[in-house]
Structure formats: C-alpha cells, structure tokens
Amino acid sequence: MTGCTTLTGDYYDGRRRVRYLALQTMCASASATVFFVLGGPVGAAGWRAPFWIYAVSLLLAPVTAAMLPRAGMT
C-alpha cells in the first residue's frame, strides 16, 4: 500500500492524483471488510491457510512491474 501511494504521488498530480488516492482509500476500506468476512472461514481451514493468500502478491508483482510506465516516459 505504501508503494502504491508513492507511485501515485510520483506519476500523477492535481485532480488525477486526488482521484486515484481516493480510489485507493475506497478499495482498501472495501477489501478490509471482505477480508474480515473471509478470514474466519479461511482460518478454520488451519492457522497457516490465511498466510497463503500472500502468495497471490508474488504472482501479481511481475505483472504489475511490467505494466508500470517507465520513469521519464509519463
């Protein structure tokens, strides 16, 4: 989340930056609600099960890095 906020601040300015930061805040709040609801059933599968969800970020990281605009090209 810190990385997303930093990149948003670097890549955008003005109204567009405000819009993306508001969108990030909204998505973080909505996902927190969803994760609280899903946390119980996933945790019931075993105490290690919720931590496997973090593995999704390993799959998304290369895709995200490939889609980011290069510095100086925005």
C-alpha positions as CSV (number, residue, x, y, z in Angstrom):
1,M,0.0,0.0,0.0
2,T,2.9,2.3,0.7
3,G,4.3,1.6,-2.7
4,C,1.0,2.3,-4.4
5,T,0.7,5.6,-2.6
6,T,4.3,6.6,-3.5
7,L,3.8,5.7,-7.2
8,T,0.5,7.6,-7.3
9,G,2.3,10.6,-5.9
10,D,5.1,10.3,-8.4
11,Y,3.1,9.6,-11.6
12,Y,0.1,11.9,-11.2
13,D,-0.6,15.4,-10.0
14,G,-3.6,17.6,-9.4
15,R,-7.1,16.3,-9.7
16,R,-6.0,13.0,-11.2
17,R,-3.8,12.3,-8.1
18,V,-6.6,13.1,-5.7
19,R,-8.9,10.8,-7.7
20,Y,-6.5,7.9,-7.6
21,L,-5.7,8.4,-3.9
22,A,-9.5,8.5,-3.1
23,L,-9.9,5.3,-5.2
24,Q,-7.1,3.6,-3.2
25,T,-8.7,4.6,0.1
26,M,-12.1,3.3,-1.0
27,C,-10.6,0.0,-2.3
28,A,-8.6,-0.5,0.9
29,S,-11.7,0.0,3.1
30,A,-13.9,-2.3,1.0
31,S,-11.2,-5.0,0.8
32,A,-10.7,-4.8,4.6
33,T,-14.3,-5.6,5.1
34,V,-14.2,-8.5,2.7
35,F,-11.1,-9.9,4.2
36,F,-12.6,-9.8,7.7
37,V,-15.6,-11.8,6.5
38,L,-13.4,-14.3,4.6
39,G,-10.8,-14.5,7.4
40,G,-12.9,-16.8,9.6
41,P,-13.7,-19.5,7.1
42,V,-10.1,-19.5,5.7
43,G,-8.7,-19.6,9.3
44,A,-11.0,-22.5,10.0
45,A,-9.1,-24.5,7.4
46,G,-5.9,-24.2,9.5
47,W,-3.9,-21.4,11.1
48,R,-1.5,-21.3,8.2
49,A,-4.1,-21.1,5.5
50,P,-4.7,-17.3,5.6
51,F,-1.0,-16.7,5.1
52,W,-1.1,-18.5,1.7
53,I,-3.2,-15.6,0.4
54,Y,0.0,-13.5,0.5
55,A,1.3,-15.8,-2.3
56,V,-1.0,-14.1,-4.7
57,S,1.2,-11.0,-4.4
58,L,4.1,-13.0,-5.7
59,L,2.1,-13.7,-8.9
60,L,0.9,-10.1,-9.3
61,A,4.3,-8.4,-8.7
62,P,5.9,-9.2,-12.1
63,V,2.7,-8.3,-13.9
64,T,2.4,-5.0,-12.1
65,A,6.1,-4.2,-12.7
66,A,5.7,-4.9,-16.4
67,M,2.6,-2.6,-16.7
68,L,4.1,0.4,-14.8
69,P,5.1,3.3,-17.1
70,R,8.9,3.8,-17.2
71,A,10.4,6.8,-15.4
72,G,10.6,9.8,-17.7
73,M,8.1,8.4,-20.2
74,T,4.9,9.6,-18.5
